[in-house]
Amino acid sequence: MDCLLQKRAPAFVIQEFYNESKGLPYVGFYIFEKPCLLIRHPEIIKHILVKDFENFCDHYSSPGKEDRLGWSSVFLMKNPTWKIVRHKLSPIFTSKQLKRMFDLLLEIVVNLDSHIDKIEFNGETKEIDVKDFTTDITTNMICSIAFGLNIDAINNPECELRKTAREIFEVDKLRGFKLLMVFFYPQLSRYISLRFFEKKTSDLLRKIFWETINYRLKSGEKRNDVIDTLIDLKEKYKDQDFEDFKFDGDDLLAQAAIFFTGGYETTASAMSFTFYELAVQPKIQDRLRREILDVLNENEGKITYDMVLSLSYLEMVIAETLRKYPILATLDRKAMQDYKIPNHDLVIEKGTPIFFSLFGMHYDPKYFPDPEKFDPERFSKENKSSIPSCVYMPFGEGPRGCIANRLGKLQTKLGIIKLLSQYEVTPSEKTAIPMVLDPKNPVTAPVDMKLYLNIRKIDTNAK
């Protein structure tokens, strides 16, 4: 009832189930009349997500078929179509392709100086909404990568794509109910129009996407981005149907749409939560800044792909941020056939929804002592090997894990490197300490999607 009334997000309720069933490998609960299963034991989780993946290859969540952009996206589509499409899209995110995309991302980050310099500092510091600021940055990034567009969302926050990005995760009562049903009671999809992408959003993305594709086809321009890859797939498979999917029309657009949605929001959240933790723990901020400045000095001030990957403490900081603030704090699967859990008496019946609580596992002191503490050392080379498999899963796990996780981390690292190398973040009067998460939002987010911090330019020579 708390979920229906939007007093609490399902992630917090399922975390409560996880905590109340301490010591059990799994626990059952109901969503209305539907029996569901919450898996707690890491070894069973590994079987479901990895070892016996073929029996749990689909998400339980699903929008209505009227929402073709949601239905056909690689995130929500069903098997066997999913396996085919995922295989065709995976080359977009190889190391080779990421290196090609890196220059596009770097263009956005390099221009941050001019954007920040336009902020009117009151004395030495300026209070900004870091969540909004990082969303502007990541919207610029993902528009460049997915659509080949330079929208300059920081200087032009009312541009169409920035407004659309804002609307996707702004949750009013009706939107909140629809998203709740898409993820936790998709049976309603057959009777009412449950959409991940609302019609207005779909229409705008469709317009921009096809204008961009048609321009590329006509001009022959190549940018080594997602659009180029999708054009290649469209041409290569134009005469083939894969079950109920074609590399054309809305089915093709759906892939760019989901990259756009996931690429800006998840990265902006990771970046803003990292800045928050660094602001309240200045020693960690100073250590990370020293690592960044040392490597920049060795590299004559240049930011390169290999240089970004070499920053081990930055990797640890982001890993700890994603432990405390996994963007999707609940994972779901569906049993495709009856399945007996190895070494247990339970048979999971075909069609049963399966859930995993990332909040539950990421805050379980059995795996992460003193879980409320922000401690990057958990992910040092020496310590991370002691973390059991399938208890830390900010990008999911197994074949259906996030296809773009390396791209998301690359975006996050670039934003942090650029800002932290020249600026200091500290709590402001509006900063909530401790962090208060929005209990109504389907993704992990600060209350009202706002996160205020002070920002101040520093003399890096003195650091």
Summary of the structure (lengths in Angstrom):
residues: 463
radius of gyration: 21.9
end to end distance: 52.3
largest distance: 66.8
contacts: 1493
relative contact order: 0.18
helix: 53%
strand: 10%
